[in-house]
Amino acid sequence: MRRGAPPAHDLVFEAHVLPQGDPTEVTPDQIAQLSRLPAFASQKAWNAVRIQRYLVDFAVLGRQLSFASTGTETHKGKVEFLFAAYGADGSTLIGQRLEVKPEFVREGF
């Protein structure tokens, strides 16, 4: 967190998670990626493993954000989202970081 930003526990956000399609069998590339994760490192048979894709929509209250002026009419910002999936035993299965760098001109700000 940067100076002047609210503490992480003070940020109010919403996330909607929707499945995309049906679960599919894992591909050889996915098996190679999953095998590197502790939760799947000992996996021998992959025929029962299915991959489910999800769409994650984030919503953040606009008043919690501020954008730096570039000295022109453009304002820039940067928002990072980190999320992870956990197994039933609490182990991390996979995680991802998403960075968004919005730019606004004064008329749309």
Residue frames as a rotation matrix with the C-alpha (Angstrom) as fourth column:
MET 1
0.587 0.810 0.000 0.00
0.810 -0.587 0.000 0.00
0.000 0.000 -1.000 0.00
ARG 2
-0.308 -0.685 0.661 1.23
0.663 -0.652 -0.368 3.46
0.683 0.324 0.655 -0.77
ARG 3
-0.822 -0.048 -0.568 1.31
0.479 -0.599 -0.642 6.47
-0.309 -0.799 0.515 1.50
GLY 4
-0.747 0.604 -0.278 -2.09
-0.614 -0.787 -0.061 8.12
-0.256 0.125 0.959 1.62
ALA 5
-0.421 0.608 -0.674 -3.95
-0.341 0.582 0.738 4.97
0.841 0.540 -0.037 0.60
PRO 6
0.417 0.603 0.680 -6.50
-0.884 0.096 0.457 3.53
0.211 -0.792 0.573 3.02
PRO 7
-0.520 -0.563 0.643 -5.32
-0.704 0.709 0.052 0.48
-0.485 -0.426 -0.764 4.96
ALA 8
-0.862 0.127 -0.490 -6.11
-0.294 0.663 0.688 -2.77
0.412 0.738 -0.535 3.15
HIS 9
-0.733 0.605 -0.311 -8.74
0.679 0.621 -0.392 -3.68
-0.044 -0.499 -0.866 5.76
ASP 10
-0.368 0.604 -0.707 -10.59
0.070 -0.740 -0.668 -0.41
-0.927 -0.295 0.230 5.07
LEU 11
-0.817 0.071 -0.572 -11.13
-0.571 -0.234 0.787 -1.04
-0.078 0.970 0.232 1.36
VAL 12
-0.051 0.878 0.476 -14.68
-0.243 0.451 -0.859 -2.05
-0.969 -0.160 0.190 0.53
PHE 13
-0.645 -0.127 -0.754 -15.07
-0.763 0.053 0.644 -4.14
-0.042 0.990 -0.131 -2.60
GLU 14
0.380 0.789 0.482 -17.36
-0.554 0.612 -0.565 -6.68
-0.741 -0.052 0.670 -4.12
ALA 15
-0.734 -0.573 -0.364 -16.51
-0.644 0.420 0.639 -9.69
-0.214 0.704 -0.677 -6.25
HIS 16
0.496 0.860 0.124 -18.94
-0.693 0.478 -0.539 -11.73
-0.523 0.181 0.833 -8.33
VAL 17
-0.677 -0.731 0.083 -17.69
-0.580 0.600 0.550 -15.15
-0.452 0.324 -0.831 -9.43
LEU 18
0.497 0.862 -0.096 -19.49
-0.698 0.332 -0.635 -16.99
-0.516 0.383 0.767 -12.21
PRO 19
-0.131 -0.530 0.838 -18.55
0.181 0.818 0.545 -20.34
-0.975 0.223 -0.011 -13.78
GLN 20
0.009 0.046 -0.999 -17.80
-0.904 -0.427 -0.028 -20.19
-0.427 0.903 0.038 -17.50
GLY 21
0.030 0.086 -0.996 -19.01
-0.745 0.666 0.035 -23.31
0.666 0.741 0.084 -19.28
ASP 22
0.956 0.292 -0.036 -18.68
-0.220 0.790 0.572 -26.83
0.195 -0.539 0.820 -17.95
PRO 23
0.330 -0.874 0.357 -15.60
-0.552 0.128 0.824 -28.36
-0.766 -0.469 -0.440 -16.31
THR 24
0.762 -0.158 -0.628 -13.20
-0.556 0.337 -0.760 -29.81
0.331 0.928 0.169 -18.89
GLU 25
0.825 -0.558 -0.091 -10.53
0.560 0.786 0.263 -32.49
-0.075 -0.268 0.961 -18.83
VAL 26
0.523 -0.718 -0.459 -7.02
-0.234 -0.639 0.733 -31.24
-0.820 -0.276 -0.502 -18.19
THR 27
0.925 -0.311 -0.219 -4.68
-0.204 0.082 -0.976 -30.80
0.322 0.947 0.012 -21.13
PRO 28
0.457 -0.834 -0.308 -1.02
0.825 0.527 -0.203 -31.88
0.332 -0.162 0.929 -21.09
ASP 29
-0.316 -0.558 0.767 0.01
0.225 -0.830 -0.511 -28.21
0.922 0.011 0.388 -20.71
GLN 30
0.371 0.539 0.756 -2.31
-0.633 -0.449 0.631 -27.77
0.679 -0.713 0.175 -17.72
ILE 31
0.928 -0.099 -0.359 -0.98
0.284 0.811 0.512 -30.97
0.240 -0.577 0.780 -16.14
ALA 32
0.000 -0.998 0.069 2.56
0.770 -0.045 -0.637 -29.60
0.638 0.053 0.768 -16.50
GLN 33
-0.294 -0.051 0.954 1.53
-0.277 -0.951 -0.137 -26.34
0.915 -0.305 0.265 -14.79
LEU 34
0.647 0.661 0.379 -0.49
-0.565 0.083 0.821 -28.00
0.511 -0.746 0.428 -12.04
SER 35
0.676 -0.427 -0.601 2.26
0.496 0.866 -0.058 -30.54
0.545 -0.259 0.797 -11.28
ARG 36
-0.375 -0.864 0.335 4.47
0.336 -0.464 -0.820 -27.70
0.864 -0.194 0.465 -10.02
LEU 37
-0.010 0.464 0.886 1.95
-0.719 -0.619 0.316 -26.79
0.695 -0.634 0.340 -7.31
PRO 38
-0.825 -0.390 0.409 2.23
-0.563 0.502 -0.657 -28.53
0.051 -0.772 -0.634 -3.93
ALA 39
-0.081 0.894 0.441 -1.46
-0.719 0.254 -0.647 -29.55
-0.690 -0.370 0.622 -3.97
PHE 40
0.858 0.434 -0.276 -0.95
-0.489 0.522 -0.699 -31.50
-0.159 0.734 0.660 -7.21
ALA 41
-0.002 -0.981 -0.195 2.72
-1.000 0.007 -0.025 -32.53
0.025 0.195 -0.981 -6.94
SER 42
-0.714 -0.290 0.637 1.89
-0.428 0.901 -0.068 -36.11
-0.555 -0.321 -0.768 -5.94
GLN 43
0.372 0.920 -0.121 -0.99
-0.631 0.155 -0.760 -36.49
-0.681 0.359 0.639 -8.43
LYS 44
-0.654 -0.597 0.464 -0.47
-0.118 0.687 0.717 -39.68
-0.747 0.414 -0.520 -10.48
ALA 45
-0.493 0.585 0.644 -3.79
0.861 0.435 0.264 -40.21
-0.125 0.685 -0.718 -12.29
TRP 46
-0.899 0.085 -0.430 -5.25
-0.095 -0.995 0.002 -37.15
-0.428 0.042 0.903 -14.01
ASN 47
-0.796 0.596 0.107 -8.35
0.330 0.279 0.902 -38.70
0.508 0.753 -0.419 -15.62
ALA 48
0.056 0.851 -0.521 -10.61
0.985 0.039 0.170 -37.59
0.165 -0.523 -0.836 -12.73
VAL 49
-0.453 -0.292 -0.842 -9.24
0.525 -0.851 0.013 -34.01
-0.721 -0.436 0.539 -12.60
ARG 50
0.249 0.592 0.766 -11.42
0.947 -0.313 -0.066 -31.34
0.201 0.742 -0.639 -14.23
ILE 51
-0.847 -0.492 -0.202 -10.73
0.511 -0.858 -0.052 -27.65
-0.147 -0.147 0.978 -14.82
GLN 52
0.331 0.943 0.028 -13.50
0.939 -0.326 -0.108 -25.11
-0.093 0.062 -0.994 -14.24
ARG 53
-0.711 -0.495 0.499 -13.00
0.567 -0.824 -0.010 -21.62
0.416 0.276 0.867 -15.64
TYR 54
0.143 0.723 -0.676 -14.55
0.929 -0.333 -0.161 -18.66
-0.341 -0.605 -0.720 -13.82
LEU 55
-0.080 -0.064 0.995 -15.34
0.463 -0.886 -0.020 -15.04
0.883 0.459 0.100 -14.61
VAL 56
-0.116 -0.021 -0.993 -14.53
0.972 -0.207 -0.109 -12.71
-0.203 -0.978 0.045 -11.70
ASP 57
0.179 0.248 0.952 -16.07
0.438 -0.887 0.149 -9.21
0.881 0.390 -0.267 -11.69
PHE 58
-0.465 -0.389 -0.795 -14.66
0.884 -0.243 -0.399 -6.76
-0.038 -0.889 0.457 -9.16
ALA 59
0.404 0.540 0.738 -16.38
0.440 -0.822 0.361 -3.60
0.802 0.179 -0.570 -7.96
VAL 60
-0.482 -0.593 -0.645 -14.68
0.875 -0.285 -0.393 -0.93
0.049 -0.753 0.656 -5.85
LEU 61
0.590 0.681 -0.433 -16.28
0.714 -0.691 -0.113 2.19
-0.376 -0.242 -0.894 -4.43
GLY 62
0.428 -0.394 0.813 -15.15
0.647 -0.494 -0.581 5.14
0.630 0.775 0.044 -6.55
ARG 63
0.822 -0.078 0.564 -14.57
-0.345 -0.857 0.384 7.39
0.454 -0.510 -0.731 -3.54
GLN 64
0.799 -0.563 0.213 -11.83
0.094 0.467 0.879 4.97
-0.594 -0.682 0.426 -2.38
LEU 65
0.253 -0.699 0.669 -9.76
0.952 0.304 -0.042 5.66
-0.174 0.647 0.742 -5.48
SER 66
0.623 -0.135 -0.770 -7.66
-0.154 -0.987 0.048 8.62
-0.767 0.089 -0.636 -6.49
PHE 67
0.645 -0.364 0.672 -5.83
0.762 0.370 -0.531 9.22
-0.055 0.855 0.516 -9.73
ALA 68
-0.112 -0.804 -0.583 -2.57
0.539 -0.542 0.644 11.08
-0.835 -0.243 0.494 -10.25
SER 69
0.884 0.319 -0.342 -2.59
-0.055 -0.655 -0.754 14.08
-0.464 0.685 -0.561 -12.53
THR 70
0.324 -0.780 0.536 -0.05
0.904 0.422 0.067 13.89
-0.279 0.463 0.841 -15.34
GLY 71
-0.488 -0.455 -0.745 0.11
0.259 -0.890 0.374 17.66
-0.833 -0.010 0.553 -15.77
THR 72
-0.942 0.330 -0.066 -2.15
-0.151 -0.241 0.959 17.38
0.300 0.913 0.277 -18.79
GLU 73
-0.143 0.970 0.194 -5.85
-0.954 -0.188 0.235 16.62
0.265 -0.151 0.952 -18.90
THR 74
0.222 0.179 -0.959 -5.15
-0.199 0.971 0.135 12.93
0.955 0.160 0.251 -18.26
HIS 75
0.158 -0.127 0.979 -5.35
-0.985 0.046 0.165 11.27
-0.066 -0.991 -0.118 -14.83
LYS 76
-0.070 -0.284 -0.956 -3.75
-0.421 0.878 -0.229 7.86
0.904 0.386 -0.181 -14.27
GLY 77
0.359 0.183 0.915 -4.19
-0.923 0.216 0.319 5.19
-0.139 -0.959 0.247 -11.65
LYS 78
-0.463 -0.465 -0.755 -3.12
-0.495 0.842 -0.214 1.66
0.735 0.274 -0.620 -10.84
VAL 79
0.325 0.602 0.729 -5.17
-0.936 0.314 0.158 -1.03
-0.134 -0.734 0.666 -9.11
GLU 80
-0.634 -0.543 -0.551 -3.89
-0.575 0.807 -0.133 -4.50
0.517 0.233 -0.824 -8.29
PHE 81
0.528 0.780 0.336 -6.10
-0.844 0.442 0.303 -7.47
0.088 -0.444 0.892 -7.45
LEU 82
-0.714 -0.680 -0.166 -4.67
-0.633 0.728 -0.262 -10.62
0.300 -0.082 -0.951 -5.90
PHE 83
0.387 0.849 0.361 -6.76
-0.920 0.383 0.085 -13.73
-0.066 -0.365 0.929 -5.57
ALA 84
-0.756 -0.649 -0.088 -6.21
-0.643 0.761 -0.088 -17.40
0.124 -0.010 -0.992 -4.80
ALA 85
0.435 0.807 -0.400 -8.03
-0.625 0.590 0.511 -20.72
0.649 0.028 0.761 -4.73
TYR 86
-0.453 -0.556 0.697 -7.62
-0.892 0.291 -0.347 -23.01
-0.010 -0.778 -0.628 -1.72
GLY 87
-0.498 0.211 -0.841 -8.11
-0.100 0.949 0.297 -26.73
0.861 0.233 -0.452 -1.23
ALA 88
0.573 0.801 -0.174 -10.31
0.011 0.205 0.979 -28.29
0.820 -0.562 0.109 1.45
ASP 89
0.421 -0.499 -0.758 -7.24
0.892 0.380 0.245 -28.58
0.165 -0.779 0.604 3.70
GLY 90
0.829 -0.033 -0.558 -6.46
0.183 -0.927 0.328 -24.87
-0.528 -0.374 -0.762 3.35
SER 91
-0.220 -0.956 0.193 -3.52
0.547 0.042 0.836 -25.34
-0.807 0.289 0.514 0.99
THR 92
0.071 0.167 -0.983 -3.12
-0.565 -0.805 -0.178 -22.85
-0.822 0.569 0.038 -1.83
LEU 93
0.390 0.135 0.911 -4.03
0.549 0.761 -0.347 -24.44
-0.739 0.635 0.223 -5.14
ILE 94
-0.213 -0.428 0.878 -3.38
0.944 -0.321 0.072 -21.48
0.251 0.845 0.473 -7.41
GLY 95
0.219 0.256 -0.942 -3.17
0.539 -0.836 -0.102 -17.71
-0.813 -0.485 -0.321 -7.25
GLN 96
-0.011 -0.183 0.983 -3.13
0.958 -0.284 -0.042 -14.83
0.287 0.941 0.178 -9.69
ARG 97
-0.314 -0.138 -0.939 -2.32
0.446 -0.895 -0.018 -11.12
-0.838 -0.424 0.343 -9.73
LEU 98
0.172 0.439 0.882 -4.22
0.971 -0.225 -0.077 -8.74
0.165 0.870 -0.465 -11.99
GLU 99
-0.516 -0.399 -0.758 -3.06
0.504 -0.857 0.108 -5.18
-0.693 -0.326 0.643 -12.57
VAL 100
0.367 0.672 0.643 -5.30
0.927 -0.321 -0.193 -2.51
0.076 0.667 -0.741 -14.10
LYS 101
-0.615 -0.608 -0.502 -3.94
0.596 -0.775 0.208 0.91
-0.516 -0.172 0.839 -15.12
PRO 102
0.363 0.849 0.385 -6.90
0.919 -0.257 -0.300 3.14
-0.156 0.462 -0.873 -15.97
GLU 103
-0.861 -0.494 -0.121 -6.49
0.458 -0.857 0.237 6.55
-0.220 0.148 0.964 -17.61
PHE 104
0.243 0.970 -0.002 -9.15
0.926 -0.233 -0.299 9.24
-0.290 0.071 -0.954 -17.68
VAL 105
-0.655 -0.301 0.693 -9.42
0.502 -0.859 0.100 12.61
0.565 0.414 0.714 -19.34
ARG 106
-0.981 0.190 -0.034 -10.96
-0.094 -0.625 -0.775 15.45
-0.168 -0.757 0.632 -17.37
GLU 107
-0.411 0.887 -0.211 -14.33
-0.830 -0.269 0.488 15.16
0.375 0.376 0.847 -19.19
GLY 108
0.234 0.512 -0.827 -14.76
-0.196 0.857 0.476 11.54
0.952 0.051 0.301 -18.06
PHE 109
-0.674 -0.631 -0.384 -13.23
0.275 0.269 -0.923 11.94
0.685 -0.728 -0.008 -14.62
